[in-house]
Amino acid sequence: MVPGKIIDRYFGEAGFAEPMTSAWAYYEKHARLEASRPDMWGGQTPTDTAVQQLANAFITEWNWAVETLLRHWESPPTTTTTGL
């Protein structure tokens, strides 16, 4: 499945108007920030290509983890305003 579509599918089924647009943007940004940290590269400054490759790997792994968790749910997630 295309990255981002996994989360969109579940949250879209729950009735969200724009399933996870802002969350997905954050998800991609976080992957790139993590991938660009010098400590991820043994203290070296990575190239833009290397950062993008690692960010893509993070997204793939995170998607796999989320899909694994969500496929065991009997129904899609819901929202609540209680306690906000």
C-alpha positions in Angstrom: 0.0 0.0 0.0 1.2 3.6 -0.7 2.7 5.3 2.4 0.1 7.4 4.1 -2.9 5.5 2.6 -2.8 3.0 5.4 -3.6 5.5 8.1 -5.9 7.4 5.8 -7.9 4.2 5.1 -8.6 3.6 8.8 -9.2 7.1 9.9 -11.3 7.8 6.8 -13.5 4.8 7.7 -14.0 6.4 11.1 -15.6 9.4 9.4 -12.8 12.1 9.6 -13.4 14.7 6.9 -9.6 14.9 6.0 -8.4 11.6 7.4 -4.9 12.5 8.6 -3.6 15.2 6.3 -1.8 17.2 8.9 -0.7 14.1 10.9 0.7 12.6 7.7 2.6 15.9 6.9 4.1 15.7 10.5 4.9 12.0 10.0 6.9 12.8 6.8 8.6 15.8 8.4 9.6 13.8 11.5 11.1 11.0 9.3 13.2 13.6 7.5 14.3 15.3 10.7 15.3 11.9 12.2 17.1 10.9 9.0 19.1 14.1 8.9 20.5 13.8 12.5 24.3 13.5 12.3 24.2 10.9 15.1 22.3 8.6 12.7 25.3 8.8 10.5 28.1 8.3 13.0 28.7 12.0 13.4 29.0 12.6 9.7 26.8 15.0 7.7 24.7 12.9 5.3 23.9 13.9 1.7 20.4 14.9 0.8 20.0 11.7 -1.1 21.0 9.6 1.9 18.7 11.5 4.1 15.8 10.9 1.8 16.6 7.2 1.5 16.6 6.8 5.3 13.5 8.9 5.7 11.7 6.7 3.1 12.9 3.6 5.1 11.5 5.1 8.3 8.2 5.8 6.6 8.1 2.2 5.2 8.8 0.7 8.6 6.4 3.0 10.4 3.7 2.2 7.9 4.3 -1.5 8.4 4.0 -1.1 12.1 0.8 0.9 12.0 -0.8 -1.5 9.5 0.1 -4.4 11.7 -1.5 -2.8 14.7 -4.6 -1.5 12.9 -5.4 -4.8 11.1 -6.2 -6.3 14.5 -8.8 -3.7 15.3 -12.4 -4.9 15.0 -13.5 -1.3 14.1 -11.8 1.8 12.9 -10.7 4.4 15.5 -13.1 7.1 16.7 -12.6 10.5 18.2 -13.9 12.0 21.5 -13.8 15.4 23.0 -14.0 14.1 26.5 -11.2 15.5 28.6 -9.9 18.0 26.1 
